Amino acid sequence: MAYIVDFQILQMEPTMLNLIFDLAAPSDSGFRVPKRSTAPVFRRFSIAMIPILMVLAGCGGGNSTSGAGGTAPSMAGKWNVVLTDTGASHPTYTFGMAISQGGDSLTAAAATYTGGTVYGTNCFNTADLTAVGTLTDDAMSMTITDPSSGAEFKVTGTLNGASNAVQGTFSFPQITEDARSITVCGGDSGAATLTLQ
């Protein structure tokens, strides 16, 4: 019985040289022409894919994770602020704030309110409002002030990133007019809602 051996040597690096033996078995009509093995092709493809897969496996999944929902929370943008005194049938104070964020720190300046009817503007100058605060995970705390009137709001709440809104509470100490101690406005507390414009 006779056999034909076909040696195939791939042009690869010395350490990855493949020697293929194609053994042809005899048939009734003589010897079959040996089929070329496809194994080296797949082997070469698999070896070439290893470093690519390692790089992909080492890559991160996108944004940094530091808050609810797996991504860093942000309040950067223009917000409508609605403050409603406890027991009131409509908002007590409404105004807009343009918030900037750096890490966990928040700063804000006055912005146009776009939520409809404006309330409480006789107590402070909405154009002069400024704010500083923090956003830790989804917990927001902010102090909003109007230097011209002495108004100061303390607002705390929880950011819901899915709805772009903050729900919480506010307090607004009384503002009195000089030595006469006449209350101008303030002395309020209740619900606070911030919605992204």
MDTraj code that builds the backbone (N, CA, C; nanometers):
import mdtraj as md
import numpy as np

residues = "MET ALA TYR ILE VAL ASP PHE GLN ILE LEU GLN MET GLU PRO THR MET LEU ASN LEU ILE PHE ASP LEU ALA ALA PRO SER ASP SER GLY PHE ARG VAL PRO LYS ARG SER THR ALA PRO VAL PHE ARG ARG PHE SER ILE ALA MET ILE PRO ILE LEU MET VAL LEU ALA GLY CYS GLY GLY GLY ASN SER THR SER GLY ALA GLY GLY THR ALA PRO SER MET ALA GLY LYS TRP ASN VAL VAL LEU THR ASP THR GLY ALA SER HIS PRO THR TYR THR PHE GLY MET ALA ILE SER GLN GLY GLY ASP SER LEU THR ALA ALA ALA ALA THR TYR THR GLY GLY THR VAL TYR GLY THR ASN CYS PHE ASN THR ALA ASP LEU THR ALA VAL GLY THR LEU THR ASP ASP ALA MET SER MET THR ILE THR ASP PRO SER SER GLY ALA GLU PHE LYS VAL THR GLY THR LEU ASN GLY ALA SER ASN ALA VAL GLN GLY THR PHE SER PHE PRO GLN ILE THR GLU ASP ALA ARG SER ILE THR VAL CYS GLY GLY ASP SER GLY ALA ALA THR LEU THR LEU GLN".split()
xyz = np.array([
    [0.0858, -0.1198, 0.0000],
    [0.0000, 0.0000, 0.0000],
    [0.0885, 0.1236, 0.0000],
    [0.0622, 0.2224, -0.0858],
    [0.1469, 0.3409, -0.0984],
    [0.0718, 0.4643, -0.0480],
    [0.1443, 0.5612, 0.0027],
    [0.0876, 0.6857, 0.0544],
    [0.1633, 0.8048, -0.0038],
    [0.0929, 0.9136, -0.0212],
    [0.1554, 1.0366, -0.0689],
    [0.1481, 1.1390, 0.0443],
    [0.2610, 1.1985, 0.0776],
    [0.2672, 1.2985, 0.1843],
    [0.2989, 1.4341, 0.1221],
    [0.2147, 1.5307, 0.1499],
    [0.2343, 1.6662, 0.0980],
    [0.2734, 1.7566, 0.2140],
    [0.3921, 1.8175, 0.2120],
    [0.4393, 1.9050, 0.3197],
    [0.4047, 2.0494, 0.2839],
    [0.3314, 2.1166, 0.3782],
    [0.2964, 2.2574, 0.3582],
    [0.3595, 2.3383, 0.4695],
    [0.4416, 2.4325, 0.4338],
    [0.5087, 2.5159, 0.5344],
    [0.4583, 2.6590, 0.5196],
    [0.3961, 2.7103, 0.6273],
    [0.3437, 2.8469, 0.6243],
    [0.4564, 2.9453, 0.6489],
    [0.4501, 3.0581, 0.5813],
    [0.5493, 3.1628, 0.6009],
    [0.5087, 3.2459, 0.7228],
    [0.5479, 3.2009, 0.8407],
    [0.5148, 3.2684, 0.9656],
    [0.6411, 3.2860, 1.0464],
    [0.6305, 3.3474, 1.1645],
    [0.7447, 3.3640, 1.2528],
    [0.7963, 3.2251, 1.2915],
    [0.9257, 3.2165, 1.3210],
    [0.9845, 3.0858, 1.3537],
    [0.9132, 3.0161, 1.4679],
    [0.8695, 3.0953, 1.5666],
    [0.8053, 3.0327, 1.6821],
    [0.6637, 2.9877, 1.6515],
    [0.6081, 3.0278, 1.5386],
    [0.4701, 2.9935, 1.5061],
    [0.4632, 2.9134, 1.3766],
    [0.5777, 2.8477, 1.3369],
    [0.5821, 2.7702, 1.2129],
    [0.4956, 2.6468, 1.2257],
    [0.4107, 2.6270, 1.1253],
    [0.3208, 2.5110, 1.1252],
    [0.3606, 2.4168, 1.0131],
    [0.3817, 2.2915, 1.0479],
    [0.4122, 2.1888, 0.9489],
    [0.2925, 2.0975, 0.9374],
    [0.2348, 2.0968, 0.8197],
    [0.1097, 2.0236, 0.7987],
    [0.1379, 1.8989, 0.7163],
    [0.0892, 1.7884, 0.7648],
    [0.1024, 1.6629, 0.6914],
    [-0.0354, 1.6227, 0.6398],
    [-0.0479, 1.6230, 0.5084],
    [-0.1720, 1.5780, 0.4468],
    [-0.1478, 1.4353, 0.3956],
    [-0.2118, 1.3434, 0.4572],
    [-0.1922, 1.2031, 0.4225],
    [-0.3055, 1.1576, 0.3314],
    [-0.2679, 1.1134, 0.2113],
    [-0.3688, 1.0691, 0.1155],
    [-0.3836, 0.9183, 0.1222],
    [-0.5022, 0.8729, 0.1459],
    [-0.5279, 0.7290, 0.1526],
    [-0.5591, 0.6769, 0.0134],
    [-0.5194, 0.5563, -0.0187],
    [-0.5453, 0.5010, -0.1520],
    [-0.6938, 0.4769, -0.1729],
    [-0.7342, 0.4870, -0.2980],
    [-0.8720, 0.4577, -0.3349],
    [-0.8719, 0.3532, -0.4446],
    [-0.9921, 0.3114, -0.4873],
    [-1.0031, 0.2072, -0.5898],
    [-0.9387, 0.2489, -0.7201],
    [-0.9412, 0.3791, -0.7508],
    [-0.8895, 0.4253, -0.8785],
    [-0.7477, 0.4791, -0.8683],
    [-0.6852, 0.4623, -0.7525],
    [-0.5484, 0.5110, -0.7355],
    [-0.5385, 0.5909, -0.6074],
    [-0.4788, 0.7059, -0.6131],
    [-0.4637, 0.7895, -0.4957],
    [-0.5431, 0.9177, -0.5112],
    [-0.6084, 0.9559, -0.4006],
    [-0.6811, 1.0821, -0.4023],
    [-0.5830, 1.1972, -0.3940],
    [-0.6199, 1.3084, -0.4547],
    [-0.5368, 1.4285, -0.4398],
    [-0.5644, 1.4848, -0.3002],
    [-0.4631, 1.4977, -0.2201],
    [-0.4867, 1.5443, -0.0821],
    [-0.5460, 1.6833, -0.0792],
    [-0.6457, 1.6977, 0.0109],
    [-0.7077, 1.8287, 0.0276],
    [-0.6207, 1.9151, 0.1174],
    [-0.6200, 2.0411, 0.0853],
    [-0.5390, 2.1352, 0.1624],
    [-0.6094, 2.1667, 0.2942],
    [-0.5384, 2.1515, 0.4025],
    [-0.5981, 2.1746, 0.5341],
    [-0.6240, 2.3228, 0.5550],
    [-0.7397, 2.3507, 0.6132],
    [-0.7726, 2.4913, 0.6448],
    [-0.7370, 2.5255, 0.7880],
    [-0.6885, 2.4276, 0.8637],
    [-0.6571, 2.4505, 1.0053],
    [-0.5573, 2.5627, 1.0253],
    [-0.4466, 2.5707, 0.9457],
    [-0.3497, 2.6783, 0.9692],
    [-0.4092, 2.8164, 0.9514],
    [-0.5030, 2.8294, 0.8570],
    [-0.5645, 2.9598, 0.8346],
    [-0.6401, 3.0055, 0.9582],
    [-0.7196, 2.9145, 1.0156],
    [-0.7952, 2.9478, 1.1365],
    [-0.7020, 2.9714, 1.2536],
    [-0.5928, 2.8916, 1.2591],
    [-0.4980, 2.9086, 1.3677],
    [-0.4324, 3.0455, 1.3592],
    [-0.3953, 3.0861, 1.2382],
    [-0.3327, 3.2167, 1.2202],
    [-0.4296, 3.3281, 1.2579],
    [-0.5578, 3.3145, 1.2160],
    [-0.6606, 3.4140, 1.2488],
    [-0.6808, 3.4244, 1.3993],
    [-0.6856, 3.3088, 1.4668],
    [-0.7086, 3.3076, 1.6115],
    [-0.5936, 3.3745, 1.6845],
    [-0.4696, 3.3447, 1.6430],
    [-0.3539, 3.4040, 1.7095],
    [-0.3519, 3.5548, 1.6883],
    [-0.3872, 3.5996, 1.5675],
    [-0.3877, 3.7427, 1.5388],
    [-0.4945, 3.8157, 1.6183],
    [-0.6037, 3.7480, 1.6534],
    [-0.7137, 3.8128, 1.7257],
    [-0.6863, 3.8260, 1.8743],
    [-0.5921, 3.7488, 1.9277],
    [-0.5682, 3.7496, 2.0730],
    [-0.5347, 3.8887, 2.1250],
    [-0.4348, 3.9611, 2.0676],
    [-0.4064, 4.0946, 2.1219],
    [-0.5208, 4.1925, 2.1068],
    [-0.6001, 4.1783, 1.9981],
    [-0.7139, 4.2684, 1.9795],
    [-0.8184, 4.2464, 2.0878],
    [-0.8464, 4.1182, 2.1175],
    [-0.9448, 4.0872, 2.2211],
    [-0.8978, 4.1340, 2.3575],
    [-0.7651, 4.1238, 2.3827],
    [-0.7117, 4.1683, 2.5113],
    [-0.7292, 4.3181, 2.5282],
    [-0.7068, 4.3946, 2.4196],
    [-0.7242, 4.5401, 2.4260],
    [-0.8691, 4.5763, 2.4519],
    [-0.9616, 4.5070, 2.3798],
    [-1.1038, 4.5348, 2.3988],
    [-1.1486, 4.5010, 2.5394],
    [-1.0977, 4.3920, 2.5947],
    [-1.1374, 4.3509, 2.7294],
    [-1.0889, 4.4494, 2.8334],
    [-0.9775, 4.5177, 2.8046],
    [-0.9226, 4.6118, 2.9013],
    [-0.9854, 4.7482, 2.8967],
    [-1.0630, 4.7758, 2.7908],
    [-1.1248, 4.9076, 2.7781],
    [-1.2423, 4.9204, 2.8729],
    [-1.2664, 5.0429, 2.9197],
    [-1.3793, 5.0668, 3.0083],
    [-1.5088, 5.0727, 2.9310],
    [-1.6203, 5.0818, 3.0052],
    [-1.7510, 5.0788, 2.9419],
    [-1.8087, 5.2139, 2.9098],
    [-1.7285, 5.3227, 2.9247],
    [-1.7815, 5.4539, 2.8892],
    [-1.7564, 5.5528, 3.0002],
    [-1.8615, 5.6225, 3.0488],
    [-1.8467, 5.7260, 3.1486],
    [-1.8045, 5.6696, 3.2821],
    [-1.7438, 5.7591, 3.3632],
    [-1.7039, 5.7164, 3.4965],
    [-1.8276, 5.6908, 3.5800],
    [-1.8150, 5.6001, 3.6750],
    [-1.9276, 5.5627, 3.7591],
    [-1.9081, 5.6210, 3.8976],
    [-1.9958, 5.7123, 3.9350],
    [-1.9837, 5.7682, 4.0689],
    [-2.1172, 5.8122, 4.1246],
    [-2.2258, 5.7685, 4.0640],
    [-2.3557, 5.8092, 4.1153],
    [-2.4630, 5.7117, 4.0785],
    [-2.5872, 5.7471, 4.1111],
    [-2.6990, 5.6603, 4.0802],
    [-2.7094, 5.6419, 3.9305],
    [-2.7389, 5.5204, 3.8881],
    [-2.7495, 5.4920, 3.7471],
    [-2.6180, 5.4561, 3.6831],
    [-2.5074, 5.4626, 3.7587],
    [-2.3792, 5.4191, 3.7073],
    [-2.2980, 5.5275, 3.6398],
    [-2.3494, 5.6489, 3.6198],
    [-2.2724, 5.7553, 3.5592],
    [-2.2664, 5.8744, 3.6527],
    [-2.1611, 5.9548, 3.6340],
    [-2.1447, 6.0707, 3.7201],
    [-2.2633, 6.1654, 3.7019],
    [-2.3313, 6.2040, 3.8107],
    [-2.4473, 6.2922, 3.7985],
    [-2.4051, 6.4334, 3.7612],
    [-2.4899, 6.5038, 3.6910],
    [-2.4599, 6.6409, 3.6510],
    [-2.5840, 6.7273, 3.6588],
    [-2.5637, 6.8528, 3.7025],
    [-2.6719, 6.9507, 3.7033],
    [-2.6379, 7.0706, 3.6158],
    [-2.5361, 7.0585, 3.5335],
    [-2.4975, 7.1691, 3.4466],
    [-2.6113, 7.2014, 3.3498],
    [-2.6492, 7.3288, 3.3435],
    [-2.7569, 7.3704, 3.2545],
    [-2.8461, 7.4743, 3.3203],
    [-2.9520, 7.5108, 3.2512],
    [-3.0474, 7.6087, 3.3027],
    [-3.1661, 7.5368, 3.3656],
    [-3.2040, 7.5825, 3.4853],
    [-3.3086, 7.5160, 3.5620],
    [-3.4170, 7.6152, 3.6034],
    [-3.5416, 7.5688, 3.6059],
    [-3.6515, 7.6429, 3.6661],
    [-3.6624, 7.6005, 3.8119],
    [-3.6662, 7.6993, 3.9001],
    [-3.6752, 7.6727, 4.0438],
    [-3.8141, 7.7140, 4.0921],
    [-3.8843, 7.6208, 4.1546],
    [-4.0187, 7.6475, 4.2079],
    [-4.0183, 7.6141, 4.3565],
    [-4.0428, 7.7145, 4.4388],
    [-4.0459, 7.6984, 4.5840],
    [-4.1881, 7.7248, 4.6330],
    [-4.2468, 7.6289, 4.7009],
    [-4.3858, 7.6397, 4.7448],
    [-4.3935, 7.6268, 4.8960],
    [-4.4414, 7.7334, 4.9592],
    [-4.4538, 7.7346, 5.1048],
    [-4.5507, 7.6261, 5.1499],
    [-4.5230, 7.5685, 5.2659],
    [-4.6093, 7.4635, 5.3198],
    [-4.7530, 7.5154, 5.3351],
    [-4.8475, 7.4439, 5.2776],
    [-4.9882, 7.4824, 5.2860],
    [-5.0339, 7.5759, 5.1760],
    [-4.9417, 7.6252, 5.0922],
    [-4.9793, 7.7187, 4.9861],
    [-5.0442, 7.6437, 4.8703],
    [-5.1359, 7.7118, 4.8011],
    [-5.2073, 7.6488, 4.6902],
    [-5.1376, 7.6706, 4.5559],
    [-5.0372, 7.7578, 4.5555],
    [-4.9606, 7.7827, 4.4332],
    [-4.8159, 7.8137, 4.4732],
    [-4.7248, 7.8144, 4.3789],
    [-4.5847, 7.8427, 4.4144],
    [-4.5698, 7.9777, 4.4844],
    [-4.4747, 7.9842, 4.5759],
    [-4.4482, 8.1078, 4.6487],
    [-4.3401, 8.1899, 4.5797],
    [-4.2364, 8.1209, 4.5305],
    [-4.1263, 8.1869, 4.4599],
    [-4.0884, 8.1037, 4.3372],
    [-4.0685, 8.1716, 4.2263],
    [-4.0220, 8.1028, 4.1058],
    [-3.9135, 8.1884, 4.0396],
    [-3.8102, 8.1237, 3.9914],
    [-3.7023, 8.1943, 3.9216],
    [-3.6167, 8.0922, 3.8471],
    [-3.5298, 8.1410, 3.7621],
    [-3.4414, 8.0537, 3.6865],
    [-3.2976, 8.0643, 3.7350],
    [-3.2225, 7.9556, 3.7222],
    [-3.0812, 7.9542, 3.7586],
    [-3.0021, 7.8795, 3.6513],
    [-2.8886, 7.9380, 3.6129],
    [-2.7972, 7.8717, 3.5193],
    [-2.6840, 7.8125, 3.6032],
    [-2.6809, 7.6793, 3.6098],
    [-2.5882, 7.6101, 3.6987],
    [-2.4681, 7.5583, 3.6215],
    [-2.3512, 7.5806, 3.6788],
    [-2.2266, 7.5225, 3.6283],
    [-2.1750, 7.4240, 3.7317],
    [-2.1047, 7.3222, 3.6858],
    [-2.0577, 7.2179, 3.7763],
    [-1.9118, 7.1839, 3.7493],
    [-1.8365, 7.1704, 3.8570],
    [-1.6987, 7.1238, 3.8487],
    [-1.6769, 7.0197, 3.9565],
    [-1.6734, 6.8932, 3.9174],
    [-1.6669, 6.7867, 4.0171],
    [-1.7958, 6.7821, 4.0954],
    [-1.7861, 6.7907, 4.2297],
    [-1.9056, 6.7922, 4.3147],
    [-1.9551, 6.9338, 4.3439],
    [-1.8831, 7.0355, 4.2967],
    [-1.9153, 7.1741, 4.3302],
    [-2.0090, 7.2360, 4.2267],
    [-2.1051, 7.3130, 4.2770],
    [-2.2015, 7.3824, 4.1923],
    [-2.1896, 7.5330, 4.2135],
    [-2.2001, 7.6072, 4.1050],
    [-2.2149, 7.7525, 4.1109],
    [-2.3265, 7.7891, 4.0139],
    [-2.3923, 7.9015, 4.0412],
    [-2.5057, 7.9377, 3.9558],
    [-2.5228, 8.0885, 3.9497],
    [-2.5816, 8.1318, 3.8405],
    [-2.6170, 8.2714, 3.8203],
    [-2.7616, 8.2780, 3.7735],
    [-2.8161, 8.3974, 3.7755],
    [-2.9560, 8.4163, 3.7384],
    [-2.9798, 8.3801, 3.5928],
    [-3.0971, 8.3241, 3.5664],
    [-3.1397, 8.2909, 3.4305],
    [-3.2889, 8.3187, 3.4201],
    [-3.3382, 8.3285, 3.2981],
    [-3.4810, 8.3545, 3.2765],
    [-3.5635, 8.2325, 3.3157],
    [-3.6703, 8.2569, 3.3893],
    [-3.7639, 8.1497, 3.4273],
    [-3.8555, 8.1206, 3.3102],
    [-3.8660, 7.9933, 3.2724],
    [-3.9476, 7.9563, 3.1565],
    [-4.0648, 7.8653, 3.1942],
    [-4.0982, 7.8604, 3.3230],
    [-4.2008, 7.7670, 3.3679],
    [-4.3411, 7.8222, 3.3756],
    [-4.3634, 7.9434, 3.3252],
    [-4.4981, 7.9999, 3.3298],
    [-4.5048, 8.1210, 3.4205],
    [-4.6091, 8.1265, 3.5055],
    [-4.6307, 8.2408, 3.5935],
    [-4.5159, 8.2572, 3.6916],
    [-4.4718, 8.3819, 3.7087],
    [-4.3627, 8.4144, 3.8014],
    [-4.4231, 8.4620, 3.9331],
    [-4.3713, 8.4077, 4.0439],
    [-4.4227, 8.4427, 4.1773],
    [-4.3085, 8.4953, 4.2652],
    [-4.3459, 8.5873, 4.3577],
    [-4.2567, 8.6283, 4.4652],
    [-4.1441, 8.7212, 4.4283],
    [-4.1486, 8.7825, 4.3137],
    [-4.0368, 8.8667, 4.2718],
    [-4.0306, 8.9994, 4.3462],
    [-4.1345, 9.0341, 4.4220],
    [-4.1309, 9.1574, 4.4993],
    [-4.0392, 9.1458, 4.6207],
    [-3.9970, 9.0227, 4.6517],
    [-3.9139, 9.0023, 4.7698],
    [-3.7637, 9.0104, 4.7411],
    [-3.7254, 8.9937, 4.6174],
    [-3.5824, 8.9943, 4.5831],
    [-3.5674, 9.0222, 4.4345],
    [-3.4458, 9.0509, 4.3960],
    [-3.4166, 9.0814, 4.2567],
    [-3.3681, 8.9546, 4.1876],
    [-3.4508, 8.8978, 4.1022],
    [-3.4146, 8.7708, 4.0380],
    [-3.2921, 8.7844, 3.9469],
    [-3.2672, 8.9056, 3.8962],
    [-3.1528, 8.9250, 3.8070],
    [-3.0195, 8.9217, 3.8819],
    [-3.0237, 8.9361, 4.0142],
    [-2.9007, 8.9388, 4.0936],
    [-2.8724, 8.8065, 4.1644],
    [-2.9561, 8.7077, 4.1459],
    [-2.9394, 8.5823, 4.2187],
    [-2.8092, 8.5105, 4.1798],
    [-2.7430, 8.4600, 4.2815],
    [-2.6264, 8.3735, 4.2620],
    [-2.6403, 8.2555, 4.3568],
    [-2.5637, 8.1514, 4.3336],
    [-2.5749, 8.0333, 4.4195],
    [-2.4446, 7.9556, 4.4214],
    [-2.4235, 7.8870, 4.5324],
    [-2.3139, 7.7913, 4.5452],
    [-2.3731, 7.6669, 4.6106],
    [-2.3139, 7.5520, 4.5812],
    [-2.3654, 7.4292, 4.6408],
    [-2.2808, 7.3091, 4.6051],
    [-2.3347, 7.1936, 4.6350],
    [-2.2662, 7.0679, 4.6075],
    [-2.3660, 6.9656, 4.5529],
    [-2.3110, 6.8718, 4.4769],
    [-2.3891, 6.7573, 4.4302],
    [-2.3055, 6.6335, 4.4557],
    [-2.3419, 6.5595, 4.5596],
    [-2.2694, 6.4385, 4.5969],
    [-2.3563, 6.3190, 4.5644],
    [-2.3089, 6.2363, 4.4695],
    [-2.3942, 6.1325, 4.4127],
    [-2.5205, 6.2016, 4.3604],
    [-2.6364, 6.1744, 4.4184],
    [-2.7580, 6.2414, 4.3713],
    [-2.8142, 6.3384, 4.4754],
    [-2.7372, 6.3681, 4.5797],
    [-2.7823, 6.4591, 4.6859],
    [-2.7343, 6.6012, 4.6566],
    [-2.8290, 6.6915, 4.6398],
    [-2.7989, 6.8299, 4.6069],
    [-2.8250, 6.9208, 4.7257],
    [-2.7330, 7.0155, 4.7478],
    [-2.7504, 7.1174, 4.8513],
    [-2.7038, 7.2499, 4.7924],
    [-2.7851, 7.3546, 4.8063],
    [-2.7515, 7.4817, 4.7433],
    [-2.8008, 7.5988, 4.8270],
    [-2.7192, 7.7032, 4.8301],
    [-2.7584, 7.8289, 4.8931],
    [-2.7699, 7.9345, 4.7845],
    [-2.8897, 7.9912, 4.7717],
    [-2.9183, 8.0907, 4.6680],
    [-2.9350, 8.2257, 4.7363],
    [-2.8620, 8.3251, 4.6882],
    [-2.8646, 8.4555, 4.7547],
    [-2.8888, 8.5692, 4.6555],
    [-2.9461, 8.6770, 4.7092],
    [-2.9604, 8.8029, 4.6364],
    [-2.8959, 8.9107, 4.7228],
    [-2.7735, 8.9515, 4.6901],
    [-2.7031, 9.0490, 4.7736],
    [-2.7769, 9.1818, 4.7879],
    [-2.8548, 9.2200, 4.6871],
    [-2.9206, 9.3503, 4.6910],
    [-3.0314, 9.3577, 4.7951],
    [-3.0954, 9.2445, 4.8258],
    [-3.2048, 9.2442, 4.9224],
    [-3.1730, 9.1669, 5.0500],
    [-3.0673, 9.0878, 5.0461],
    [-3.0343, 9.0048, 5.1607],
    [-3.1087, 8.8727, 5.1638],
    [-3.1834, 8.8450, 5.0596],
    [-3.2569, 8.7182, 5.0547],
    [-3.1592, 8.6014, 5.0412],
    [-3.1897, 8.4948, 5.1149],
    [-3.1043, 8.3753, 5.1099],
    [-3.1920, 8.2508, 5.1234],
    [-3.1889, 8.1687, 5.0217],
    [-3.2643, 8.0437, 5.0206],
    [-3.1696, 7.9261, 5.0440],
    [-3.2115, 7.8348, 5.1282],
    [-3.1402, 7.7087, 5.1459],
    [-3.2245, 7.5998, 5.0795],
    [-3.1673, 7.5349, 4.9799],
    [-3.2413, 7.4329, 4.9052],
    [-3.1635, 7.3024, 4.9088],
    [-3.2323, 7.1956, 4.9448],
    [-3.1730, 7.0623, 4.9415],
    [-3.2693, 6.9689, 4.8687],
    [-3.2154, 6.8663, 4.8061],
    [-3.3018, 6.7730, 4.7358],
    [-3.2259, 6.6582, 4.6743],
    [-3.2993, 6.5750, 4.6030],
    [-3.2432, 6.4568, 4.5374],
    [-3.2609, 6.4687, 4.3878],
    [-3.1520, 6.4525, 4.3158],
    [-3.1553, 6.4610, 4.1698],
    [-3.2026, 6.3295, 4.1103],
    [-3.3025, 6.3384, 4.0250],
    [-3.3480, 6.2241, 3.9470],
    [-3.2991, 6.2454, 3.8042],
    [-3.1910, 6.1771, 3.7678],
    [-3.1311, 6.1978, 3.6369],
    [-3.2215, 6.1571, 3.5233],
    [-3.3081, 6.0590, 3.5466],
    [-3.3963, 6.0109, 3.4401],
    [-3.4988, 6.1163, 3.3998],
    [-3.5468, 6.1934, 3.4973],
    [-3.6484, 6.2948, 3.4687],
    [-3.5913, 6.4362, 3.4676],
    [-3.4585, 6.4491, 3.4888],
    [-3.3939, 6.5804, 3.4919],
    [-3.4653, 6.6742, 3.5886],
    [-3.4852, 6.6270, 3.7112],
    [-3.5548, 6.7067, 3.8109],
    [-3.4962, 6.6813, 3.9492],
    [-3.5119, 6.7817, 4.0346],
    [-3.4722, 6.7708, 4.1750],
    [-3.5965, 6.7937, 4.2600],
    [-3.6199, 6.7038, 4.3528],
    [-3.7290, 6.7186, 4.4486],
    [-3.6679, 6.7328, 4.5874],
    [-3.7143, 6.8332, 4.6634],
    [-3.6582, 6.8514, 4.7960],
    [-3.7341, 6.9545, 4.8755],
    [-3.6613, 7.0271, 4.9588],
    [-3.7213, 7.1265, 5.0473],
    [-3.6407, 7.2560, 5.0420],
    [-3.7026, 7.3634, 5.0910],
    [-3.6319, 7.4916, 5.0979],
    [-3.6663, 7.5623, 5.2282],
    [-3.5800, 7.6542, 5.2643],
    [-3.6102, 7.7451, 5.3751],
    [-3.5640, 7.8854, 5.3356],
    [-3.6403, 7.9843, 5.3780],
    [-3.6129, 8.1235, 5.3418],
    [-3.6353, 8.2080, 5.4670],
    [-3.5261, 8.2413, 5.5391],
    [-3.5409, 8.3210, 5.6610],
    [-3.6033, 8.4578, 5.6326],
    [-3.6623, 8.5155, 5.7342],
    [-3.7279, 8.6456, 5.7193],
    [-3.6269, 8.7552, 5.6854],
    [-3.6728, 8.8466, 5.6015],
    [-3.5956, 8.9670, 5.5710],
    [-3.6680, 9.0832, 5.6390],
    [-3.5932, 9.1591, 5.7178],
    [-3.6534, 9.2740, 5.7864],
    [-3.5913, 9.4028, 5.7346],
    [-3.6644, 9.5113, 5.7484],
    [-3.6213, 9.6389, 5.6948],
    [-3.5592, 9.7252, 5.8035],
    [-3.4293, 9.7263, 5.8072],
    [-3.3513, 9.8114, 5.8968],
    [-3.3972, 9.8009, 6.0429],
    [-3.3904, 9.9102, 6.1128],
    [-3.4158, 9.9098, 6.2568],
    [-3.5629, 9.8957, 6.2900],
    [-3.6513, 9.9176, 6.1933],
    [-3.7940, 9.9092, 6.2229],
    [-3.8395, 9.7643, 6.2384],
    [-3.7522, 9.6719, 6.1969],
    [-3.7807, 9.5281, 6.2096],
    [-3.9146, 9.4915, 6.1465],
    [-3.9462, 9.5566, 6.0364],
    [-4.0691, 9.5238, 5.9645],
    [-4.0372, 9.4121, 5.8668],
    [-4.1108, 9.3045, 5.8762],
    [-4.0862, 9.1918, 5.7880],
    [-4.1247, 9.2278, 5.6451],
    [-4.0281, 9.2177, 5.5550],
    [-4.0552, 9.2446, 5.4142],
    [-4.1076, 9.1182, 5.3493],
    [-4.0352, 9.0111, 5.3625],
    [-4.0792, 8.8815, 5.3122],
    [-3.9889, 8.7747, 5.3724],
    [-4.0159, 8.6516, 5.3367],
    [-3.9377, 8.5417, 5.3923],
    [-4.0109, 8.4746, 5.5066],
    [-3.9373, 8.4010, 5.5851],
    [-3.9980, 8.3226, 5.6912],
    [-4.0723, 8.2028, 5.6355],
    [-4.0313, 8.1580, 5.5198],
    [-4.1022, 8.0496, 5.4521],
    [-4.0187, 7.9215, 5.4509],
    [-4.0890, 7.8117, 5.4354],
    [-4.0238, 7.6808, 5.4139],
    [-4.1277, 7.5894, 5.3503],
    [-4.0788, 7.4922, 5.2774],
    [-4.1724, 7.4011, 5.2120],
    [-4.1042, 7.3182, 5.1062],
    [-4.1753, 7.2925, 4.9962],
    [-4.1270, 7.2033, 4.8926],
    [-4.0510, 7.2796, 4.7855],
    [-3.9434, 7.2165, 4.7388],
    [-3.8618, 7.2749, 4.6312],
    [-3.8588, 7.1784, 4.5134],
    [-3.8798, 7.2333, 4.3950],
    [-3.8707, 7.1538, 4.2729],
    [-3.7854, 7.2281, 4.1713],
    [-3.6855, 7.1598, 4.1185],
    [-3.6027, 7.2140, 4.0119],
    [-3.6179, 7.1261, 3.8893],
    [-3.6470, 7.1882, 3.7764],
    [-3.6600, 7.1122, 3.6524],
    [-3.5697, 7.1737, 3.5460],
    [-3.5056, 7.0883, 3.4691],
    [-3.4158, 7.1348, 3.3633],
    [-3.4965, 7.1980, 3.2505],
    [-3.4541, 7.3151, 3.2079],
    [-3.5259, 7.3844, 3.0991],
    [-3.5042, 7.3146, 2.9656],
])
top = md.Topology()
chain = top.add_chain()
for i, resn in enumerate(residues, 1):
    res = top.add_residue(resn, chain, resSeq=i)
    for name in ("N", "CA", "C"):
        top.add_atom(name, md.element.get_by_symbol(name[0]), res)
traj = md.Trajectory(xyz[None], top)
